Amino acid sequence: MELKDIQGRLRKCIAESGLPQKEIARLVGVSPQTISKYMKKDIFPALDTFAKLCRVLDVTSDFILGINLY
């Protein structure tokens, strides 16, 4: 599980959500700059923030993390 892969899936989900990054940030409770850092820098959100982000984007944490359940 590489951070760059997680960031790529996060970018994809944000793009596909149709929501502006500013709105996603508001719904999650962080700044738009923080959302940008999650996608571009070596920063991963706290677990509670990550859970909110997944809910807002309507994706599972397993998908973002690249975990396949068998």
PDB file with SEQRES, HELIX, SHEET and CRYST1 records, atoms N, CA, C and O in Angstrom:
SEQRES   1 A   70  MET GLU LEU LYS ASP ILE GLN GLY ARG LEU ARG LYS CYS          
SEQRES   2 A   70  ILE ALA GLU SER GLY LEU PRO GLN LYS GLU ILE ALA ARG          
SEQRES   3 A   70  LEU VAL GLY VAL SER PRO GLN THR ILE SER LYS TYR MET          
SEQRES   4 A   70  LYS LYS ASP ILE PHE PRO ALA LEU ASP THR PHE ALA LYS          
SEQRES   5 A   70  LEU CYS ARG VAL LEU ASP VAL THR SER ASP PHE ILE LEU          
SEQRES   6 A   70  GLY ILE ASN LEU TYR                                          
HELIX    1 AA1 LEU A    3  SER A   17  1                                  15    
HELIX    2 AA2 GLN A   21  VAL A   28  1                                   8    
HELIX    3 AA3 PRO A   32  LYS A   40  1                                   9    
HELIX    4 AA4 LEU A   47  LEU A   57  1                                  11    
HELIX    5 AA5 SER A   61  LEU A   65  1                                   5    
CRYST1    1.000    1.000    1.000  90.00  90.00  90.00 P 1           1          
ATOM      1  N   MET A   1       0.853  -1.162   0.000  1.00  0.00           N  
ATOM      2  CA  MET A   1       0.000   0.000   0.000  1.00  0.00           C  
ATOM      3  C   MET A   1       0.904   1.232   0.000  1.00  0.00           C  
ATOM      4  O   MET A   1       1.460   1.615   1.030  1.00  0.00           O  
ATOM      5  N   GLU A   2       1.035   1.829  -1.151  1.00  0.00           N  
ATOM      6  CA  GLU A   2       1.877   3.005  -1.339  1.00  0.00           C  
ATOM      7  C   GLU A   2       1.032   4.275  -1.197  1.00  0.00           C  
ATOM      8  O   GLU A   2      -0.102   4.329  -1.671  1.00  0.00           O  
ATOM      9  N   LEU A   3       1.588   5.282  -0.549  1.00  0.00           N  
ATOM     10  CA  LEU A   3       0.865   6.539  -0.363  1.00  0.00           C  
ATOM     11  C   LEU A   3       0.492   7.176  -1.706  1.00  0.00           C  
ATOM     12  O   LEU A   3      -0.594   7.739  -1.845  1.00  0.00           O  
ATOM     13  N   LYS A   4       1.383   7.088  -2.687  1.00  0.00           N  
ATOM     14  CA  LYS A   4       1.071   7.691  -3.991  1.00  0.00           C  
ATOM     15  C   LYS A   4      -0.132   7.010  -4.646  1.00  0.00           C  
ATOM     16  O   LYS A   4      -0.902   7.660  -5.353  1.00  0.00           O  
ATOM     17  N   ASP A   5      -0.297   5.700  -4.413  1.00  0.00           N  
ATOM     18  CA  ASP A   5      -1.454   4.991  -4.957  1.00  0.00           C  
ATOM     19  C   ASP A   5      -2.739   5.429  -4.257  1.00  0.00           C  
ATOM     20  O   ASP A   5      -3.776   5.615  -4.893  1.00  0.00           O  
ATOM     21  N   ILE A   6      -2.650   5.589  -2.941  1.00  0.00           N  
ATOM     22  CA  ILE A   6      -3.796   6.072  -2.168  1.00  0.00           C  
ATOM     23  C   ILE A   6      -4.184   7.468  -2.635  1.00  0.00           C  
ATOM     24  O   ILE A   6      -5.365   7.762  -2.820  1.00  0.00           O  
ATOM     25  N   GLN A   7      -3.199   8.313  -2.821  1.00  0.00           N  
ATOM     26  CA  GLN A   7      -3.459   9.676  -3.288  1.00  0.00           C  
ATOM     27  C   GLN A   7      -4.110   9.668  -4.668  1.00  0.00           C  
ATOM     28  O   GLN A   7      -5.002  10.471  -4.941  1.00  0.00           O  
ATOM     29  N   GLY A   8      -3.671   8.777  -5.525  1.00  0.00           N  
ATOM     30  CA  GLY A   8      -4.257   8.669  -6.857  1.00  0.00           C  
ATOM     31  C   GLY A   8      -5.721   8.264  -6.799  1.00  0.00           C  
ATOM     32  O   GLY A   8      -6.554   8.823  -7.513  1.00  0.00           O  
ATOM     33  N   ARG A   9      -6.039   7.286  -5.945  1.00  0.00           N  
ATOM     34  CA  ARG A   9      -7.439   6.873  -5.805  1.00  0.00           C  
ATOM     35  C   ARG A   9      -8.263   7.988  -5.178  1.00  0.00           C  
ATOM     36  O   ARG A   9      -9.416   8.194  -5.556  1.00  0.00           O  
ATOM     37  N   LEU A  10      -7.686   8.701  -4.232  1.00  0.00           N  
ATOM     38  CA  LEU A  10      -8.388   9.825  -3.609  1.00  0.00           C  
ATOM     39  C   LEU A  10      -8.677  10.915  -4.638  1.00  0.00           C  
ATOM     40  O   LEU A  10      -9.788  11.444  -4.683  1.00  0.00           O  
ATOM     41  N   ARG A  11      -7.691  11.251  -5.459  1.00  0.00           N  
ATOM     42  CA  ARG A  11      -7.893  12.253  -6.518  1.00  0.00           C  
ATOM     43  C   ARG A  11      -9.010  11.820  -7.460  1.00  0.00           C  
ATOM     44  O   ARG A  11      -9.855  12.628  -7.847  1.00  0.00           O  
ATOM     45  N   LYS A  12      -9.008  10.549  -7.824  1.00  0.00           N  
ATOM     46  CA  LYS A  12     -10.016  10.008  -8.737  1.00  0.00           C  
ATOM     47  C   LYS A  12     -11.415  10.126  -8.126  1.00  0.00           C  
ATOM     48  O   LYS A  12     -12.359  10.541  -8.799  1.00  0.00           O  
ATOM     49  N   CYS A  13     -11.540   9.760  -6.861  1.00  0.00           N  
ATOM     50  CA  CYS A  13     -12.844   9.825  -6.194  1.00  0.00           C  
ATOM     51  C   CYS A  13     -13.340  11.256  -6.063  1.00  0.00           C  
ATOM     52  O   CYS A  13     -14.530  11.524  -6.225  1.00  0.00           O  
ATOM     53  N   ILE A  14     -12.434  12.169  -5.771  1.00  0.00           N  
ATOM     54  CA  ILE A  14     -12.819  13.577  -5.666  1.00  0.00           C  
ATOM     55  C   ILE A  14     -13.291  14.093  -7.022  1.00  0.00           C  
ATOM     56  O   ILE A  14     -14.301  14.791  -7.107  1.00  0.00           O  
ATOM     57  N   ALA A  15     -12.567  13.752  -8.071  1.00  0.00           N  
ATOM     58  CA  ALA A  15     -12.955  14.185  -9.415  1.00  0.00           C  
ATOM     59  C   ALA A  15     -14.309  13.599  -9.809  1.00  0.00           C  
ATOM     60  O   ALA A  15     -15.139  14.286 -10.404  1.00  0.00           O  
ATOM     61  N   GLU A  16     -14.525  12.340  -9.479  1.00  0.00           N  
ATOM     62  CA  GLU A  16     -15.769  11.675  -9.862  1.00  0.00           C  
ATOM     63  C   GLU A  16     -16.955  12.079  -8.994  1.00  0.00           C  
ATOM     64  O   GLU A  16     -18.105  11.853  -9.369  1.00  0.00           O  
ATOM     65  N   SER A  17     -16.684  12.672  -7.845  1.00  0.00           N  
ATOM     66  CA  SER A  17     -17.779  13.057  -6.948  1.00  0.00           C  
ATOM     67  C   SER A  17     -18.610  14.201  -7.525  1.00  0.00           C  
ATOM     68  O   SER A  17     -19.795  14.341  -7.221  1.00  0.00           O  
ATOM     69  N   GLY A  18     -17.966  15.018  -8.366  1.00  0.00           N  
ATOM     70  CA  GLY A  18     -18.662  16.172  -8.917  1.00  0.00           C  
ATOM     71  C   GLY A  18     -18.755  17.342  -7.962  1.00  0.00           C  
ATOM     72  O   GLY A  18     -19.302  18.390  -8.306  1.00  0.00           O  
ATOM     73  N   LEU A  19     -18.221  17.170  -6.765  1.00  0.00           N  
ATOM     74  CA  LEU A  19     -18.240  18.251  -5.773  1.00  0.00           C  
ATOM     75  C   LEU A  19     -16.964  19.071  -5.871  1.00  0.00           C  
ATOM     76  O   LEU A  19     -15.886  18.521  -6.095  1.00  0.00           O  
ATOM     77  N   PRO A  20     -17.079  20.378  -5.705  1.00  0.00           N  
ATOM     78  CA  PRO A  20     -15.859  21.195  -5.663  1.00  0.00           C  
ATOM     79  C   PRO A  20     -15.041  20.830  -4.418  1.00  0.00           C  
ATOM     80  O   PRO A  20     -15.594  20.455  -3.384  1.00  0.00           O  
ATOM     81  N   GLN A  21     -13.749  20.946  -4.535  1.00  0.00           N  
ATOM     82  CA  GLN A  21     -12.857  20.621  -3.420  1.00  0.00           C  
ATOM     83  C   GLN A  21     -13.211  21.447  -2.181  1.00  0.00           C  
ATOM     84  O   GLN A  21     -13.113  20.958  -1.055  1.00  0.00           O  
ATOM     85  N   LYS A  22     -13.614  22.677  -2.387  1.00  0.00           N  
ATOM     86  CA  LYS A  22     -14.002  23.551  -1.269  1.00  0.00           C  
ATOM     87  C   LYS A  22     -15.201  22.973  -0.512  1.00  0.00           C  
ATOM     88  O   LYS A  22     -15.239  23.019   0.718  1.00  0.00           O  
ATOM     89  N   GLU A  23     -16.172  22.434  -1.238  1.00  0.00           N  
ATOM     90  CA  GLU A  23     -17.357  21.841  -0.616  1.00  0.00           C  
ATOM     91  C   GLU A  23     -16.996  20.549   0.118  1.00  0.00           C  
ATOM     92  O   GLU A  23     -17.492  20.299   1.216  1.00  0.00           O  
ATOM     93  N   ILE A  24     -16.148  19.744  -0.475  1.00  0.00           N  
ATOM     94  CA  ILE A  24     -15.693  18.517   0.189  1.00  0.00           C  
ATOM     95  C   ILE A  24     -15.017  18.877   1.509  1.00  0.00           C  
ATOM     96  O   ILE A  24     -15.275  18.255   2.540  1.00  0.00           O  
ATOM     97  N   ALA A  25     -14.158  19.874   1.465  1.00  0.00           N  
ATOM     98  CA  ALA A  25     -13.454  20.311   2.671  1.00  0.00           C  
ATOM     99  C   ALA A  25     -14.446  20.763   3.740  1.00  0.00           C  
ATOM    100  O   ALA A  25     -14.304  20.415   4.912  1.00  0.00           O  
ATOM    101  N   ARG A  26     -15.446  21.538   3.333  1.00  0.00           N  
ATOM    102  CA  ARG A  26     -16.449  22.022   4.289  1.00  0.00           C  
ATOM    103  C   ARG A  26     -17.188  20.856   4.937  1.00  0.00           C  
ATOM    104  O   ARG A  26     -17.384  20.838   6.153  1.00  0.00           O  
ATOM    105  N   LEU A  27     -17.595  19.885   4.125  1.00  0.00           N  
ATOM    106  CA  LEU A  27     -18.334  18.737   4.637  1.00  0.00           C  
ATOM    107  C   LEU A  27     -17.488  17.858   5.558  1.00  0.00           C  
ATOM    108  O   LEU A  27     -18.003  17.256   6.500  1.00  0.00           O  
ATOM    109  N   VAL A  28     -16.205  17.792   5.281  1.00  0.00           N  
ATOM    110  CA  VAL A  28     -15.301  16.976   6.090  1.00  0.00           C  
ATOM    111  C   VAL A  28     -14.861  17.727   7.353  1.00  0.00           C  
ATOM    112  O   VAL A  28     -14.548  17.113   8.374  1.00  0.00           O  
ATOM    113  N   GLY A  29     -14.845  19.059   7.270  1.00  0.00           N  
ATOM    114  CA  GLY A  29     -14.451  19.856   8.418  1.00  0.00           C  
ATOM    115  C   GLY A  29     -12.981  20.240   8.431  1.00  0.00           C  
ATOM    116  O   GLY A  29     -12.382  20.423   9.490  1.00  0.00           O  
ATOM    117  N   VAL A  30     -12.408  20.361   7.234  1.00  0.00           N  
ATOM    118  CA  VAL A  30     -11.015  20.787   7.101  1.00  0.00           C  
ATOM    119  C   VAL A  30     -10.957  21.898   6.053  1.00  0.00           C  
ATOM    120  O   VAL A  30     -11.959  22.206   5.408  1.00  0.00           O  
ATOM    121  N   SER A  31      -9.791  22.486   5.894  1.00  0.00           N  
ATOM    122  CA  SER A  31      -9.641  23.538   4.886  1.00  0.00           C  
ATOM    123  C   SER A  31      -9.433  22.919   3.499  1.00  0.00           C  
ATOM    124  O   SER A  31      -8.998  21.773   3.392  1.00  0.00           O  
ATOM    125  N   PRO A  32      -9.742  23.670   2.444  1.00  0.00           N  
ATOM    126  CA  PRO A  32      -9.453  23.178   1.098  1.00  0.00           C  
ATOM    127  C   PRO A  32      -7.962  22.876   0.902  1.00  0.00           C  
ATOM    128  O   PRO A  32      -7.598  21.956   0.169  1.00  0.00           O  
ATOM    129  N   GLN A  33      -7.116  23.652   1.557  1.00  0.00           N  
ATOM    130  CA  GLN A  33      -5.667  23.416   1.463  1.00  0.00           C  
ATOM    131  C   GLN A  33      -5.294  22.057   2.054  1.00  0.00           C  
ATOM    132  O   GLN A  33      -4.390  21.383   1.560  1.00  0.00           O  
ATOM    133  N   THR A  34      -5.995  21.666   3.111  1.00  0.00           N  
ATOM    134  CA  THR A  34      -5.729  20.361   3.724  1.00  0.00           C  
ATOM    135  C   THR A  34      -6.105  19.234   2.775  1.00  0.00           C  
ATOM    136  O   THR A  34      -5.365  18.259   2.647  1.00  0.00           O  
ATOM    137  N   ILE A  35      -7.243  19.358   2.111  1.00  0.00           N  
ATOM    138  CA  ILE A  35      -7.645  18.345   1.123  1.00  0.00           C  
ATOM    139  C   ILE A  35      -6.581  18.254   0.037  1.00  0.00           C  
ATOM    140  O   ILE A  35      -6.208  17.158  -0.380  1.00  0.00           O  
ATOM    141  N   SER A  36      -6.096  19.389  -0.415  1.00  0.00           N  
ATOM    142  CA  SER A  36      -5.047  19.416  -1.436  1.00  0.00           C  
ATOM    143  C   SER A  36      -3.787  18.708  -0.943  1.00  0.00           C  
ATOM    144  O   SER A  36      -3.155  17.971  -1.701  1.00  0.00           O  
ATOM    145  N   LYS A  37      -3.424  18.921   0.301  1.00  0.00           N  
ATOM    146  CA  LYS A  37      -2.238  18.260   0.866  1.00  0.00           C  
ATOM    147  C   LYS A  37      -2.409  16.749   0.915  1.00  0.00           C  
ATOM    148  O   LYS A  37      -1.456  16.006   0.683  1.00  0.00           O  
ATOM    149  N   TYR A  38      -3.630  16.290   1.217  1.00  0.00           N  
ATOM    150  CA  TYR A  38      -3.879  14.845   1.233  1.00  0.00           C  
ATOM    151  C   TYR A  38      -3.631  14.240  -0.143  1.00  0.00           C  
ATOM    152  O   TYR A  38      -3.194  13.094  -0.248  1.00  0.00           O  
ATOM    153  N   MET A  39      -3.906  14.997  -1.189  1.00  0.00           N  
ATOM    154  CA  MET A  39      -3.768  14.482  -2.548  1.00  0.00           C  
ATOM    155  C   MET A  39      -2.367  14.640  -3.119  1.00  0.00           C  
ATOM    156  O   MET A  39      -2.003  13.924  -4.051  1.00  0.00           O  
ATOM    157  N   LYS A  40      -1.566  15.569  -2.576  1.00  0.00           N  
ATOM    158  CA  LYS A  40      -0.293  15.898  -3.218  1.00  0.00           C  
ATOM    159  C   LYS A  40       0.947  15.732  -2.357  1.00  0.00           C  
ATOM    160  O   LYS A  40       2.050  15.597  -2.888  1.00  0.00           O  
ATOM    161  N   LYS A  41       0.790  15.739  -1.044  1.00  0.00           N  
ATOM    162  CA  LYS A  41       1.959  15.675  -0.172  1.00  0.00           C  
ATOM    163  C   LYS A  41       1.928  14.398   0.646  1.00  0.00           C  
ATOM    164  O   LYS A  41       0.945  13.658   0.621  1.00  0.00           O  
ATOM    165  N   ASP A  42       2.991  14.148   1.358  1.00  0.00           N  
ATOM    166  CA  ASP A  42       3.073  12.938   2.174  1.00  0.00           C  
ATOM    167  C   ASP A  42       2.325  13.103   3.486  1.00  0.00           C  
ATOM    168  O   ASP A  42       2.892  12.968   4.570  1.00  0.00           O  
ATOM    169  N   ILE A  43       1.042  13.399   3.359  1.00  0.00           N  
ATOM    170  CA  ILE A  43       0.185  13.604   4.528  1.00  0.00           C  
ATOM    171  C   ILE A  43      -1.035  12.710   4.376  1.00  0.00           C  
ATOM    172  O   ILE A  43      -1.653  12.654   3.313  1.00  0.00           O  
ATOM    173  N   PHE A  44      -1.371  12.016   5.452  1.00  0.00           N  
ATOM    174  CA  PHE A  44      -2.561  11.179   5.459  1.00  0.00           C  
ATOM    175  C   PHE A  44      -3.490  11.714   6.545  1.00  0.00           C  
ATOM    176  O   PHE A  44      -3.023  12.083   7.623  1.00  0.00           O  
ATOM    177  N   PRO A  45      -4.794  11.763   6.281  1.00  0.00           N  
ATOM    178  CA  PRO A  45      -5.708  12.312   7.283  1.00  0.00           C  
ATOM    179  C   PRO A  45      -5.781  11.436   8.541  1.00  0.00           C  
ATOM    180  O   PRO A  45      -5.513  10.236   8.500  1.00  0.00           O  
ATOM    181  N   ALA A  46      -6.149  12.067   9.648  1.00  0.00           N  
ATOM    182  CA  ALA A  46      -6.445  11.316  10.869  1.00  0.00           C  
ATOM    183  C   ALA A  46      -7.601  10.362  10.563  1.00  0.00           C  
ATOM    184  O   ALA A  46      -8.375  10.605   9.637  1.00  0.00           O  
ATOM    185  N   LEU A  47      -7.719   9.297  11.323  1.00  0.00           N  
ATOM    186  CA  LEU A  47      -8.729   8.285  11.028  1.00  0.00           C  
ATOM    187  C   LEU A  47     -10.152   8.843  11.010  1.00  0.00           C  
ATOM    188  O   LEU A  47     -10.945   8.473  10.145  1.00  0.00           O  
ATOM    189  N   ASP A  48     -10.486   9.723  11.948  1.00  0.00           N  
ATOM    190  CA  ASP A  48     -11.841  10.272  11.949  1.00  0.00           C  
ATOM    191  C   ASP A  48     -12.090  11.143  10.717  1.00  0.00           C  
ATOM    192  O   ASP A  48     -13.187  11.138  10.160  1.00  0.00           O  
ATOM    193  N   THR A  49     -11.081  11.878  10.300  1.00  0.00           N  
ATOM    194  CA  THR A  49     -11.193  12.703   9.091  1.00  0.00           C  
ATOM    195  C   THR A  49     -11.271  11.815   7.856  1.00  0.00           C  
ATOM    196  O   THR A  49     -12.036  12.096   6.933  1.00  0.00           O  
ATOM    197  N   PHE A  50     -10.490  10.756   7.835  1.00  0.00           N  
ATOM    198  CA  PHE A  50     -10.517   9.809   6.723  1.00  0.00           C  
ATOM    199  C   PHE A  50     -11.906   9.174   6.590  1.00  0.00           C  
ATOM    200  O   PHE A  50     -12.420   9.024   5.482  1.00  0.00           O  
ATOM    201  N   ALA A  51     -12.503   8.806   7.717  1.00  0.00           N  
ATOM    202  CA  ALA A  51     -13.849   8.220   7.692  1.00  0.00           C  
ATOM    203  C   ALA A  51     -14.865   9.216   7.128  1.00  0.00           C  
ATOM    204  O   ALA A  51     -15.716   8.843   6.320  1.00  0.00           O  
ATOM    205  N   LYS A  52     -14.781  10.478   7.549  1.00  0.00           N  
ATOM    206  CA  LYS A  52     -15.681  11.502   7.024  1.00  0.00           C  
ATOM    207  C   LYS A  52     -15.475  11.695   5.523  1.00  0.00           C  
ATOM    208  O   LYS A  52     -16.436  11.831   4.767  1.00  0.00           O  
ATOM    209  N   LEU A  53     -14.223  11.703   5.107  1.00  0.00           N  
ATOM    210  CA  LEU A  53     -13.901  11.880   3.687  1.00  0.00           C  
ATOM    211  C   LEU A  53     -14.507  10.752   2.862  1.00  0.00           C  
ATOM    212  O   LEU A  53     -15.074  10.997   1.797  1.00  0.00           O  
ATOM    213  N   CYS A  54     -14.393   9.536   3.340  1.00  0.00           N  
ATOM    214  CA  CYS A  54     -14.985   8.393   2.632  1.00  0.00           C  
ATOM    215  C   CYS A  54     -16.504   8.526   2.544  1.00  0.00           C  
ATOM    216  O   CYS A  54     -17.098   8.243   1.504  1.00  0.00           O  
ATOM    217  N   ARG A  55     -17.127   8.957   3.637  1.00  0.00           N  
ATOM    218  CA  ARG A  55     -18.588   9.142   3.623  1.00  0.00           C  
ATOM    219  C   ARG A  55     -18.997  10.217   2.621  1.00  0.00           C  
ATOM    220  O   ARG A  55     -19.932  10.024   1.844  1.00  0.00           O  
ATOM    221  N   VAL A  56     -18.295  11.347   2.639  1.00  0.00           N  
ATOM    222  CA  VAL A  56     -18.620  12.448   1.721  1.00  0.00           C  
ATOM    223  C   VAL A  56     -18.450  12.005   0.270  1.00  0.00           C  
ATOM    224  O   VAL A  56     -19.254  12.361  -0.592  1.00  0.00           O  
ATOM    225  N   LEU A  57     -17.404  11.229   0.005  1.00  0.00           N  
ATOM    226  CA  LEU A  57     -17.130  10.779  -1.364  1.00  0.00           C  
ATOM    227  C   LEU A  57     -17.926   9.535  -1.740  1.00  0.00           C  
ATOM    228  O   LEU A  57     -17.902   9.105  -2.893  1.00  0.00           O  
ATOM    229  N   ASP A  58     -18.630   8.960  -0.772  1.00  0.00           N  
ATOM    230  CA  ASP A  58     -19.436   7.752  -0.979  1.00  0.00           C  
ATOM    231  C   ASP A  58     -18.600   6.592  -1.519  1.00  0.00           C  
ATOM    232  O   ASP A  58     -18.972   5.923  -2.483  1.00  0.00           O  
ATOM    233  N   VAL A  59     -17.448   6.378  -0.857  1.00  0.00           N  
ATOM    234  CA  VAL A  59     -16.579   5.257  -1.193  1.00  0.00           C  
ATOM    235  C   VAL A  59     -16.166   4.560   0.101  1.00  0.00           C  
ATOM    236  O   VAL A  59     -16.244   5.138   1.184  1.00  0.00           O  
ATOM    237  N   THR A  60     -15.736   3.333  -0.027  1.00  0.00           N  
ATOM    238  CA  THR A  60     -15.269   2.618   1.154  1.00  0.00           C  
ATOM    239  C   THR A  60     -13.808   2.951   1.426  1.00  0.00           C  
ATOM    240  O   THR A  60     -13.049   3.301   0.523  1.00  0.00           O  
ATOM    241  N   SER A  61     -13.446   2.832   2.677  1.00  0.00           N  
ATOM    242  CA  SER A  61     -12.042   3.039   3.041  1.00  0.00           C  
ATOM    243  C   SER A  61     -11.177   1.971   2.370  1.00  0.00           C  
ATOM    244  O   SER A  61     -10.036   2.240   1.994  1.00  0.00           O  
ATOM    245  N   ASP A  62     -11.716   0.770   2.222  1.00  0.00           N  
ATOM    246  CA  ASP A  62     -10.965  -0.306   1.558  1.00  0.00           C  
ATOM    247  C   ASP A  62     -10.585   0.099   0.140  1.00  0.00           C  
ATOM    248  O   ASP A  62      -9.474  -0.181  -0.310  1.00  0.00           O  
ATOM    249  N   PHE A  63     -11.502   0.757  -0.566  1.00  0.00           N  
ATOM    250  CA  PHE A  63     -11.190   1.175  -1.932  1.00  0.00           C  
ATOM    251  C   PHE A  63     -10.058   2.193  -1.938  1.00  0.00           C  
ATOM    252  O   PHE A  63      -9.088   2.048  -2.682  1.00  0.00           O  
ATOM    253  N   ILE A  64     -10.184   3.221  -1.107  1.00  0.00           N  
ATOM    254  CA  ILE A  64      -9.144   4.262  -1.064  1.00  0.00           C  
ATOM    255  C   ILE A  64      -7.796   3.652  -0.688  1.00  0.00           C  
ATOM    256  O   ILE A  64      -6.764   4.020  -1.249  1.00  0.00           O  
ATOM    257  N   LEU A  65      -7.810   2.719   0.260  1.00  0.00           N  
ATOM    258  CA  LEU A  65      -6.560   2.107   0.726  1.00  0.00           C  
ATOM    259  C   LEU A  65      -6.038   1.027  -0.213  1.00  0.00           C  
ATOM    260  O   LEU A  65      -4.896   0.584  -0.085  1.00  0.00           O  
ATOM    261  N   GLY A  66      -6.879   0.602  -1.160  1.00  0.00           N  
ATOM    262  CA  GLY A  66      -6.454  -0.422  -2.105  1.00  0.00           C  
ATOM    263  C   GLY A  66      -6.492  -1.820  -1.527  1.00  0.00           C  
ATOM    264  O   GLY A  66      -5.701  -2.680  -1.913  1.00  0.00           O  
ATOM    265  N   ILE A  67      -7.411  -2.050  -0.601  1.00  0.00           N  
ATOM    266  CA  ILE A  67      -7.537  -3.357   0.039  1.00  0.00           C  
ATOM    267  C   ILE A  67      -8.604  -4.151  -0.694  1.00  0.00           C  
ATOM    268  O   ILE A  67      -9.732  -3.688  -0.866  1.00  0.00           O  
ATOM    269  N   ASN A  68      -8.245  -5.322  -1.114  1.00  0.00           N  
ATOM    270  CA  ASN A  68      -9.199  -6.219  -1.768  1.00  0.00           C  
ATOM    271  C   ASN A  68      -9.619  -7.286  -0.778  1.00  0.00           C  
ATOM    272  O   ASN A  68      -8.778  -7.986  -0.214  1.00  0.00           O  
ATOM    273  N   LEU A  69     -10.912  -7.410  -0.568  1.00  0.00           N  
ATOM    274  CA  LEU A  69     -11.433  -8.435   0.326  1.00  0.00           C  
ATOM    275  C   LEU A  69     -11.812  -9.664  -0.487  1.00  0.00           C  
ATOM    276  O   LEU A  69     -12.445  -9.562  -1.538  1.00  0.00           O  
ATOM    277  N   TYR A  70     -11.416 -10.816   0.013  1.00  0.00           N  
ATOM    278  CA  TYR A  70     -11.733 -12.062  -0.690  1.00  0.00           C  
ATOM    279  C   TYR A  70     -12.625 -12.912   0.155  1.00  0.00           C  
ATOM    280  O   TYR A  70     -13.008 -14.007  -0.259  1.00  0.00           O  
TER     281      TYR A  70                                                      
END                                                                             
